[in-house]
Amino acid sequence: MGDLTPEVQRIAGNLLSQGQVDLVLGWAKAPSNGQSVPACIRQAEQAGRLIFDQYCIHNLATGLLDHRDSSERIGIFVKGCDSRGIVRLAEDGQFPRERLYIVGICCPGMKDQAACDRAASGLFGETAGDSELAGKCRQCAHPNPVIYDELLGDQQPPFLNDVRFSDVQRIEAMGIGERGEFFSQIFSKCIRCYACRNICVACNCRQCIFDETRPQWVGRSTSAADNMMYHAFRAMHVAGRCVECGECERVCPAGLPLMLLNRKLIKDIDQLFGPYEAGLSLEEGARPPLSSYRVEDPDPFVR
Amino acid sequence: MKSFAKSAITVVLDRLAEQTRTYVPMRDGVTSNFSPWSERRASDLALNSLNTTFSPKGIVFPQTERLYDFAVDGQRADISGTHAETGENILFGARACDRKAFAALDQVFLRRGYVDTNYKARRDGLTVIGRDCLQPGPFCFCDSMGVDPMGADGADVLLHETTEEFGWEPLTEKGQALTLRLNDLLTEKELIRPESAGCRLEVNVAGLPEKLRGMFDSPVWDELSTFCMNCGVCTYICPVCHCFDIQVMNNGSSGCRFRCWDSCMYPEYNLMAGGHNPREGKRDRFRNRFLHKLEFFQERYGSFGCSGCGRCLVTCPHSLNMVLVINRLGEVKVDAS
């Protein structure tokens, strides 16, 4: 992939100077340490700050939620996974397509700056090295944007090094007791910081069930039961809507394999109600499988 | 100076753990934390790691802490005891930043009138074995926050680290007591204490609290908080953050009341009875967190609510952190009028 930064800057500059959009969401280098971080610019003169490199791992689509109540038009740069996030928001009625100018970037796969930092920091046990593709990119089936007004870069092949759902199959092969033990162990380490929820593009409810106090649906203690409840609730809430961007797993400070549950549901929904993959195209009136009903929906559980 | 060979570390830890639960830095999969030492987990011992992913604050201030149980039977209500832990614990290998954080927690829970009995019980029962910090990491900035990486503050014993040895310097009565328990394992030896390489990362906090008094309405807070997601990562991995909530677990006719960590980043944290939320937007919550650490805490206790441990620099999902914020606040021009 050639350096797309000049293109990114040119497009952002034009969008702003021609008044096509009010602001642009992209990536820039943090002044303090030169890391790639999300950026929001409002003037064409700031377009020179924007960049695109292998560390632009953040899904910017979630950031659109901050603007859902405004009427501003927004230019946004998206990779394959991020573009599915935009379909997610549009389909969920959270952000109108008309207010967006989408610049798609065919994604060559990202590196995880935070993982590199953790490795260098001495704060973490085992971490991925700098040269490796980010964990969330290693099971990517759709590196190319699915919705855009303009496309940058060359089409990329999927990065499925492993058999799709091989991780899920390993869990499915466990007995119920073993599986229960496996997930209890994992979720016992959750610190309930809600980073996985807040970074999630499918978690776009204005009032989250986990923040409600009357009634309080899930207890606030970090006990096995409450933690398990939190993760099971969340997985079921995003079932059929998760666009597999992997941000939840990327941001988890406890390093929990959060995509396991999501992928299990993606696999099941595809088999039961599919073929279906969330957020691959934006169609008028389309609803995710668990948000709609068809007479032929399988119901073997009804006796 | 008394010392023991690094190769004898498990013998020393075994001896300490014989009588007292001894928290040591341990790997836990991709993360690390201070966990009770046991021979069984010897291979997880992470004495060479710089800091632990999660700070040791949970030892004196657990994330979830049961306060008391209750049971109701008709008109009768029984409260059955408290669960404050009074046992002895040892924290082995705490670096200066984490000990500074304990000092900050002490200010909050012990020193200003109200004494938190649960915290006090845990704190009084804790013996802290500190260690020199010879090679602060790329994200450490403790010396900018007034912490000496080689200092002895907050330690009952300080370990001086050389290539082969740990020098053992008892500093308090608690430290002397531990020395007696280890006496036959310690040998008298001349140790040359290496100097710390010091922190490579620096921030300038001179005059910051005073400057911040005039910055409550600065547009810089909108700019800085643009990509803050209001998750609680920074607050929960921070060794100084100490906000909590009191909650009830109700199982019908019985249950318990417990205390749990809370985060000023959460909307619910700021929600008042009646439904008003004085910090409605994320800008408001973000500003409060940093003003608390850099202005209010300093005004009330005379030190910053940050010990420069660097944990938030590597865990924020959008790379926001204390250093970035301090630098940006420093750049902003404030109108003197």
Contacts between the chains, C-beta under 8 A, distances in Angstrom:
chain1	res1	chain2	res2	distance
A	30	B	319	6.1
A	30	B	324	6.5
A	31	B	327	7.6
A	32	B	323	6.0
A	32	B	324	4.8
A	32	B	327	5.3
A	33	B	323	7.9
A	33	B	324	7.9
A	35	B	319	5.4
A	37	B	227	7.1
A	37	B	318	6.3
A	37	B	319	4.7
A	38	B	226	7.9
A	38	B	227	4.6
A	38	B	318	5.8
A	40	B	226	5.3
A	40	B	227	7.6
A	58	B	317	7.6
A	58	B	318	6.4
A	62	B	229	7.7
A	63	B	227	6.7
A	66	B	226	7.9
A	66	B	282	7.9
A	113	B	319	7.2
A	114	B	314	6.4
A	114	B	315	7.4
A	114	B	317	7.4
A	114	B	319	7.5
A	117	B	139	6.9
A	117	B	313	7.2
A	117	B	314	4.4
A	118	B	314	5.1
A	118	B	315	7.9
A	120	B	137	7.2
A	120	B	138	5.5
A	120	B	139	7.9
A	121	B	50	6.7
A	121	B	51	7.8
A	121	B	137	5.2
A	121	B	138	6.7
A	121	B	139	5.1
A	121	B	310	6.7
A	121	B	313	7.6
A	121	B	314	4.7
A	122	B	49	5.3
A	122	B	50	2.8
A	122	B	51	6.6
A	122	B	137	4.8
A	123	B	32	7.1
A	123	B	49	7.3
A	123	B	50	6.3
A	123	B	51	5.2
A	123	B	52	7.0
A	123	B	53	5.2
A	123	B	137	7.5
A	123	B	139	7.8
A	123	B	310	7.4
A	123	B	311	6.3
A	123	B	314	6.0
A	124	B	30	6.0
A	124	B	31	5.9
A	124	B	32	6.4
A	124	B	49	8.0
A	124	B	53	5.3
A	124	B	314	7.8
A	125	B	27	3.8
A	125	B	28	6.5
A	125	B	29	6.1
A	125	B	30	5.3
A	125	B	31	5.7
A	125	B	32	5.0
A	125	B	46	6.9
A	125	B	49	7.6
A	125	B	53	7.5
A	126	B	27	7.4
A	126	B	29	7.2
A	126	B	30	5.4
A	127	B	30	6.3
A	189	B	28	7.3
A	189	B	29	7.8
A	189	B	31	7.5
A	191	B	54	7.5
A	191	B	63	6.7
A	191	B	232	8.0
A	191	B	236	5.0
A	191	B	237	8.0
A	192	B	232	7.4
A	192	B	236	7.8
A	193	B	231	5.4
A	193	B	232	4.0
A	193	B	233	4.6
A	193	B	235	7.7
A	193	B	236	5.0
A	193	B	263	7.3
A	194	B	231	5.1
A	194	B	232	6.0
A	194	B	266	7.4
A	195	B	229	7.2
A	195	B	231	3.9
A	195	B	232	7.4
A	195	B	233	4.9
A	195	B	317	5.7
A	197	B	231	7.5
A	198	B	229	4.1
A	198	B	230	6.2
A	198	B	231	4.2
A	199	B	229	5.9
A	199	B	231	7.2
A	199	B	317	5.5
A	211	B	266	6.9
A	211	B	267	5.8
A	211	B	268	4.8
A	213	B	268	6.5
A	213	B	271	7.4
A	219	B	247	7.1
A	219	B	249	6.0
A	220	B	245	6.5
A	220	B	247	5.1
A	220	B	260	5.1
A	220	B	262	7.9
A	221	B	64	4.4
A	221	B	247	7.0
A	221	B	249	6.6
A	221	B	258	5.9
A	221	B	260	5.7
A	222	B	63	5.0
A	222	B	64	4.8
A	222	B	260	7.0
A	223	B	64	6.6
A	247	B	317	7.7
A	250	B	317	7.3
A	251	B	231	7.6
A	251	B	233	7.4
A	251	B	317	3.7
A	253	B	31	7.5
A	253	B	53	7.0
A	253	B	233	5.2
A	253	B	236	7.5
A	253	B	237	5.9
A	253	B	315	4.8
A	254	B	31	5.8
A	255	B	29	6.0
A	255	B	30	3.6
A	255	B	31	5.4
